[in-house]
Amino acid sequence: MLQATQSNAGKSLIAAALLRALTRRGLSCAPFKPQNMSTNAAVTPEGHEISRAQALQAHAANINPHHTMNPILLKPQGDQTSHVIINGHYHHTTNAQTWMAQRKRFMPDILNAYKDLKKHYDIIIVEGAGSPVEKNLPPPDIANMAFALETQTPVILIADIESGGTLAHIIGTYTLLTPPERTLVKGYIINKFRGDINILQPAFPIIHQHTNLKCLGTLPYHPAALKLPVEDSLALSRRARSPRRAQTSSPSSPSSPLRIVIPLTPHLANSDDIEPLRLHPNVHVCLAPAGAPLPAGDILLLLGSKAVLRDLAFIKEQGWHIDIAYHHRLKKPILGLCGGYQLLGKTINDPDGIEGIKGKHPALSLLNVHTRLNHAKTLTRTTSRHVATQQTVSGYEIHIGTTTGTDTSKPMLAPSPSPTPHNHGDGGASSPCGTIQGCYMHGIFTNDGFRSAYLNTPNTTPYHSQLQHNLDALADMVEHTIDIDALLAMSHTP
């Protein structure tokens, strides 16, 4: 089990790299995260919802994602509440205090999912959440040590040296663990190291003196990590604020790449839709944070939302609706995906107050469609044909609400001519002039033919080949820097 001394230490990507490395050694491997909190979700082939991070890790292990890999997913709603997804389906809505008080009763769901995975795989890489020593929170921490104790799973601590204070993070975390918890901690990994390793060497005996822990490896900062999908929209916002991480176009890009502007609303969901665009050598993705007008661009992309009415209000508070309307007057393309599609319509109606704001609300009025939010959630994988480019596209839908109106008579997506049976899903809508389009499909830009045709700019490297290459690059790194044999020797099946 990989636990971290803090959030954003790199557990998810290290887990993916280890899974790829172990799979290449001929072992059958699977990811597992007892509890995750994220607005980025994926749909499994069976129609269940799990965290996008575990779906990526499953891809690293060359297996299909399954709901048992992430039995509990908390999806923040923006009003201090979260949707609780249990075993791939919506269970209830809760706030933080209530969840802390009730989470223990969901431990059987976690243990049953874990036991089911163990029947089918040689190795399971378990990922914790946040820090295991948040002593201000009431026990049990089912995402970290409570699970490790229940299953007697060995624990490796991950420390992020980039944030500083590595010795204090490792020694402090170990010190705050209870004696039974300490017995499970077998070593640590230092992540995101830059510079001369000799400068770090004196730290190892100090850590060993206070913890008796072994360093299993020091992972250097690797550019491939920035080329893999971010876990959630918070990571995307951090990338937008950091000059180094905000670099989204390739150094080989032309002097005037295609500029795609993406407003960073507070409740972005499935923000990994932009990953194929970030990797495109002829595209510059401009992540537009709050506090300034939307910059000029060639294409405006509205992403999904976990709280579409709150994001709608935020867009109007920022004055971005004026910038969006101006972009439209210039006859430049606008694309809305899922919640972004709903935002482009005339109205969004929430008669039951699902998002806490009852009633019908005027939206951006760029598509003649109306959305009605309802309790039923659509979870499906789909294959369609993009009408304007005639390209076949595959992806998935994960949304509440239905959208109707006259512009749906000119759908963005139509049934694919493929003879293979598939689910077409919702066709979305297009404006009469065709420059404004919207649909519920996520993952649409991972389709190479569509991406090149829609952007009208070639991309020589298929997206999934890039994804495989970057996972292999990280796996190569952990093979050279982590003592994987020692890690396997620590593995235990109670």
N, C-alpha and C positions, 0 to 999 in steps of 0.2 A: 504494500500500500504506500503510495506517494502522498505524504502530507507536507505542508509548507509552513515556514515560519511566518508567512504573511500572505496576503492576497497578491495575485499577479506575479508570483514567483516563477511561473513557467511549468506548473505541474501538467497541464493539459498537453502541451507540446512534447514534454519529456515522455509522458505516457505514450503518446502516438509514436515517437521515435523508438521507444523500447519495444512496442508492439510490432513495428515494422522489422526491427533488428531480430527479434526472437522468431518472428514468422519466417524470415529468411534463413534461420537456422533449422527450419523444419518442424518447429513446434506449432501446435494449434493454440491460438491466443485470442483473448477477448478483453475488451475494456469493461470497467464497472465503476459507477459513481453512485453511492447510496442516495445522495441528495445533491441536486444542483439548483442554482438560481440563475436564470438567464432569460432574456427575451428572444434569443435565437434558438429555434427549434427545428427539428427535422421530422419527416414522416417516414415510418418504416414500411417495408413492402406489405405488412399486414394491416396498415392503417392506424398505427399507434404513434404517439407523439413523444419524442425524447429530445434531450439537449443536443444541439448541433455539435458540441465538442465531442460527445460520445459517438455521434455518427461519423465524424472525421476519424476518430480512433478506430472504429470498426473498419473504415476504409483502409486505414494503415495496416490492419491485420488481415486484409483481403477477405472480409466477411460482410454480410449484410447487417445493418443495424437492427437491433431488436429491443423491445421495450424493457426486457430484463436487464439491460445494460445501464439503465438509469430509471429505477423504479419510482423515484420521487423527483419531480421538477417543479420548482416554484417560479412563476412568471409574474414579475412585478407589474402592477397596474397603474402606478403613478399617484395613487391616493393613499399611500401607506398600507395598501393591501396587495395580496398576491393571489393569483389562481393557483390552486394546488392540483398538479397532475399526478395521479397515482396509477402506476402500471399502464401508462400511455394514454389515459383518458382523464378529462376534467372530473374532479371529485368535489371540490368546494372552494369558496373564497375565504381568505382569512387575513388577519393582520399579524404583525410580528409577535406581539405579546401573546396572542392566542395560540399561534403556532408553537412557540416555545413551550407552552403549557401542555399542548396536545400531541406533540410530535412523537413521544415515546410509543404511543399506540400504533404507529405505523412501522415500528421496527420489524414486526413479522412480515410485512410486505417486502422490506429490504432483504431480510434473511431468506425468504422463499425465492426471490429473484436470483440472489447470489447462489443458492444451492442448485437452482436449475441450470445456471451457467456452468457450474463446476462439473456437471454431468457430461458436458460436451467438449470441454477444452482442457488442454494440458496446463496452461498458465493463464491466470487472470491478473491483469494490472489494475489495481484499485486506485482511484483518485479521490483524495479528500477534498475539503472545501474550506477556504480561508485558513485560519490558524486553529490548531487543536487546543490552544490554551487561552481562549477568550473567557477568562474567569468571571467577567461581569455577566455572562449569560448563564441561565440555569441549566443544570444537567438534565438529561444526557445529551451529548453532542452526537447525534446519530450519524452525522456526516463524517466524523473523524474517529476519535478514540473509543466511543461506545461501540461502534461497529467493529473496530479492530479487536477490542477485548472480547466481544461476543464470539468472534470467529477465530480468535488467536492468529490474526494475520500480521506478519512481520511488517514493520514500518520503516521507511526511508524518509528522512527529512530533506526538503528542498529549500535552499536559501538563495535569495537573489542578491548577488554582490553589487549589482548595478545601483541598488537603492541605498547602499552603505550599511554599516553596522552589522556586518555578517557574524562576527564572533558573538556579539551580544544577542543577535537573533537566535543563533543555534544554542548557545549556552543557556540563554534565558528561557527558550521554549522547553528545553530538556528539564531545567530546574523546576518549572511550573507544572510539569506532568506529575501525576501520582506515581508512587513506586510500582504498582502493577502495570501502568502505562509505559513506564521507562523500560521495563523488561522486554517490551515488544519493539522498541526502537533499536535497529541494528546498525545504522550508519547514516551518513548524510551525503548530499551532492550539492556542490556550489555551482550556481548557474549564472550565465551571462558575464563570464569573466573576460576582461580585456587586459592586454599588457603583458608584463614579464611575470611568469609563474613563480620565479624565484623569490619575488617580493612577497608572495602569498605563503610560501613554505613555512615560515615561523609560526603561522596561525594554527597549523595542524596539531602540534604538540600541546598548545594551550587548550584547544578544544578537547583533545583527548584527556588532558589532565582533569577537566571539569565534568566530562561526560562519559569517558571511556568509549567513545564512538569512533568508528573508522570512517575515513573519507573514501567513498566509493568512486569519486571522480570529480574533476572540475571541468564543467562544460564551457567552452569559449562562446563568446557572442557570435551567432551565426546568422548571416543575412537571410538564409532560407526561412528562418522563423518569421520574418516579416512578410514572407510571401505565402503564408498559410492563412486560412480564414481566422479572423478574430473571434473570440468566444462570445462576446456580447457587445452591445452598443456602447457601453462604458469604455471598453478597450478602443473602440473606433473613435470616441471623443478624445481619448488620450492621444491617439495617433494624430488627430487634427491639431491638437494644441502643441505637439512637440515638433520642432522644425526638422529634426532628423527623421522622425517616424512619419511625418506628413508627406515625405517624398513619395509620390505615387506614380510618377511616370519614369520609364526606363531612361538611363543615361544615353541610350542610343535613340531616344525619341527624336523626331524631327523638331525643327525650331518652332513650329506652330502646330502642336498636336491638337487633336480633337478635345475640346474642353467639355467635360460633363459635370454639371453643378448639382450637388446633392445637399439640400438643407438638413442640418442636424437638429431634428426635433427631439424633445426630451424622452419620448417613449418609442424610439425606433425599435422595430422588431425585424428579425431575419435580415440584419444588415450585411450578412455574408453574400447577399445578392450582388454586391459590388466587387467581390473578389476577382472575377474574371476580367473586369474592367481595369482594376488596379494593375494587373499583370500585363495588360495590353501595351505593346511597345509604342503604339501611335496614339495613345489616349492619356490625357491628364485628368485625373479625378480630383475635383475641387470640393472638399468637404467644407461646407459653409456653416460656421458656428454662429451662435446668437450674438447680438450686439452690433451687427452691421448689415447693410443691405446685401441681398444676394448678388454675387459677382456676375459679370457677363459670361456667357458660355454658349456653346453650340447646341447642347441638349440639356434639358432640365429633367432630373430623375427624382420622383417622390417614392421613397421606400415604404415598407410596411410599418404598422404602428400597433402597439399593444393597448393604446388608449387613444383612439382616433379622434374623439371629440376634444380631448385635452390638447392633442397636437394641432388640431384645427384652430383652437383658441390661441395657441402659442404662435402659430403662423401669422394670425391677424395682429397679435400684440407686437410682433416684430416688424410688422408692415410688409412682410414677405408676400402677402397676397397681391400687393401692388406690383412688386418685382415680377411675380409669376405672370400677372396679367400683361405686363410690358413685354416679357419674353414671348408671350403668345402673339402680341400685336406685331412683333418682328417676324412672325410666321416660322419660328424655330420649334423643333419637336419638343413635346412634353410627354413623358411616360410615367404612369403611375402603376405601381405594383402592390396588390393587395390593399392595405390601408391607404396607400397613395392613390390607388384607383378610386376608393371611396371618397377621398378628399377632393378629387377632381369633379365630382358630381354636383348637382344642384342642392340636394339636401341629404342629411344623415338623420334618421329618425331612431331614437332610442326610447320606445314607449314604456319599457319596463325598467329603465334606469340601470341597465346592465353595467354601464360605465359610470354610474352615479349621477348622470345629468339627464334627467328625463326630458322627453319632448323632441320636436323636430327642429333641426338647426340648419341654417343656410351654409352651404359649403362653398367651394371656389367657383362653381357654376361654369366650368370649362367643358364639361360633358353633360349632355342632357340625359342624366340618369339620376336615380334616387335609391339610397341604401336604407334598408330597415335592419337594425341590429336585432338578433334573436339569440336565444340560449343555445340552440343547436350549433355544434361546431363541425365544420367540414374538414376532414382529414383524409386526403387521398393523393395518390400519385397519378399524374396525367400525361398524356401525349396528344399534341394538337398540331395544327398547321398555322403558321403566322401568315395571315391573308395578304398583307402588303408585300412580303418578300417571298411567299410560297415555301418558306423553310419549315421543316418539321422540327418541333421543339418538345422536349420532355422536361418535366419538373414536378412540383407538388403544390397542393393547396392546403392551407391551414388558416382558417378564418371563421369568424362568426358574421352573420349577416348575409342578406341577399340583395342584389343590385338589379334594378329593372329600369326601363326607360327607352325612349325612341332611338338613342344612339346605340343600343345593343342590337338593333337591326342591322348595323354595320359592325359586326364583331371584330375584335382584334385577332382572335383565334377561332379557327374552324376545325371540324373533324379532320384528322389526318387520313390520307388515302392508304395508309399502311394496312396490309391484310391481317396483321397480328392484332388480336383483340386487345383493346386498351380502354381506359377511361378518358374521355375527352375533357370533362370538367366544364367550368364556366368559360364562355367565350369572350367575356369582357366587352369593350365598346371602343368605337373610334368616332372622332368628330367628323362632320360632313367634309371638311377640308383634308382630313387624314393626318394632320400634324399632331393631334392630341390622341393618345391611346392609353388604355388601361385594362388590366386583367388581374386575376387572382393568382396567377402562376408564379411561384418562387423558383429560383434556379434557372430562369430562362436564358441568362447570359452564359451559362455553362455550355450551351449548344453552339458549337463553333460556327456552323453555317449561318445560323441566325445572327450571331454576334457580328460577323463580318458584313453581312448584308444590311443589317439595321444601321450599323455605324458607317457603312460605306467606306470602310478602310480595312485593308488586309491584315491578318494576324497569322504569322507563319507557324506558330506553335500551338497545337491543340491544348485547351485548358486542362483536361484530365491528364495529359502527358506532363504538363508543368507540375500539377499536383503530385503525381507519382515521383517526379524527379526531386521535388523539394522534400518529400517524405523520405526518399532514399538518401538524400544529402544529410538530413538530420540523423537517420539511422547509421550512416557511415560515421558521423561524428561521435555518437554514443558508443559505437563499437570501439573507437580508438581512445576514448577518454574515460569511459565508465568500466569498472570491473564487473562485467556482466556475469562472468563465471561465479564470482563471489555473491552477486545478487541472486543467481539461481540456487546457489547452495543455501541461501537464507530462506528460500521458499519453503512453505510448510503447509501440509494438508492435515488438519486436526482429525 
